[in-house]
């Protein structure tokens, strides 16, 4: 299995823009959650809410940072997979990195709801 140089992979404008958006989004998500939950006094926060059951998961404030950690790991995994797919299936690799941006959008929405129910 032959690989392409990393420089050639990064020179693809769609991949470069998606990578920049994902990294900035994950960092922004971390800081958004950090500054939002920094004001809270209690040690516990609501981590999950459903319409039918209400709050069904309560945890410590440090557990909220699993969301940006997951965003970073998803980004890393998808870009590694896209790198290996790029040589043979360029369009599939591009689809994968664009889908990663969409995942970031959903993680931002989930985080905004968590901030809303806790603050």
C-alpha positions as a printed Julia matrix, in Angstrom:
119×3 Matrix{Float64}:
   0.0    0.0    0.0
   1.62   3.19  -1.11
   1.09   6.44   0.7
   1.17   9.99  -0.52
   3.33  12.65   1.11
   1.61  14.55   3.91
   2.35  17.86   2.16
   0.36  16.77  -0.89
  -2.56  15.73   1.32
  -2.57  19.06   3.18
  -2.27  21.06  -0.07
  -5.8   20.01  -0.99
  -7.73  23.18  -0.14
 -10.87  21.41   1.02
  -8.91  19.22   3.38
  -6.86  22.15   4.68
  -9.96  24.26   5.34
 -11.75  21.35   7.01
  -8.72  20.61   9.18
  -8.45  24.25  10.25
 -12.19  24.44  10.99
 -12.09  21.25  13.03
  -9.08  22.22  15.1
 -10.42  25.73  15.75
 -13.85  24.32  16.55
 -12.5   21.79  19.06
 -10.39  24.45  20.76
 -13.29  26.89  20.75
 -15.58  24.25  22.22
 -13.12  23.6   25.03
 -12.87  27.29  25.91
 -16.63  27.81  25.59
 -17.3   25.02  28.08
 -14.46  26.12  30.35
 -15.69  29.69  30.65
 -19.36  28.67  30.84
 -18.91  26.22  33.71
 -16.22  28.15  35.53
 -18.88  30.3   37.21
 -20.82  27.37  38.69
 -20.3   26.79  42.4
 -21.54  23.22  42.85
 -19.45  20.19  42.1
 -22.13  18.4   40.07
 -23.7   19.3   36.75
 -26.33  17.8   34.48
 -24.65  15.86  31.68
 -27.65  14.46  29.83
 -31.27  15.48  29.44
 -34.16  13.81  27.63
 -37.68  15.08  27.07
 -39.27  11.94  28.48
 -37.1   11.35  31.53
 -35.64  14.77  32.23
 -32.13  14.76  33.66
 -30.81  11.21  33.63
 -27.06  11.72  34.06
 -25.34  13.87  36.66
 -21.59  14.15  36.97
 -18.69  16.35  37.95
 -17.73  19.5   36.11
 -14.59  17.82  34.79
 -16.67  15.29  32.84
 -17.95  18.06  30.56
 -14.51  18.16  28.93
 -15.06  14.73  27.41
 -17.03  16.48  24.65
 -14.08  18.53  23.29
 -11.77  15.56  23.87
 -14.13  13.4   21.81
 -14.24  16.11  19.13
 -10.46  16.13  18.93
 -10.23  12.33  18.79
 -12.9   12.11  16.08
 -11.05  14.75  14.08
  -7.74  12.95  14.47
  -9.17   9.54  13.58
 -11.09  10.8   10.55
  -8.12  12.73   9.18
  -5.82   9.72   9.57
  -8.38   7.58   7.76
  -8.82  10.24   5.06
  -5.03  10.38   4.59
  -4.91   6.67   3.84
  -7.95   6.85   1.56
  -6.75   9.92  -0.33
  -4.55   8.16  -2.89
  -7.17   5.71  -4.17
 -10.46   7.39  -3.28
  -9.97  11.13  -3.15
 -13.68  11.98  -3.07
 -14.36   9.6   -0.19
 -11.5   11.17   1.77
 -12.94  14.62   1.13
 -16.4   13.47   2.18
 -14.94  12.12   5.41
 -13.29  15.42   6.35
 -16.41  17.42   5.49
 -18.5   15.03   7.6
 -16.12  15.7   10.46
 -17.01  19.39  10.29
 -20.68  18.42  10.49
 -19.95  16.3   13.58
 -18.35  19.37  15.16
 -21.54  21.35  14.52
 -23.61  18.72  16.33
 -21.17  18.68  19.25
 -21.5   22.47  19.52
 -25.3   22.16  19.59
 -25.13  19.48  22.3
 -22.73  21.62  24.32
 -24.96  24.67  24.01
 -27.88  22.65  25.39
 -25.74  21.43  28.29
 -24.79  25.0   29.12
 -28.44  26.03  28.85
 -29.73  23.37  31.27
 -26.95  24.0   33.79
 -26.78  27.79  33.89
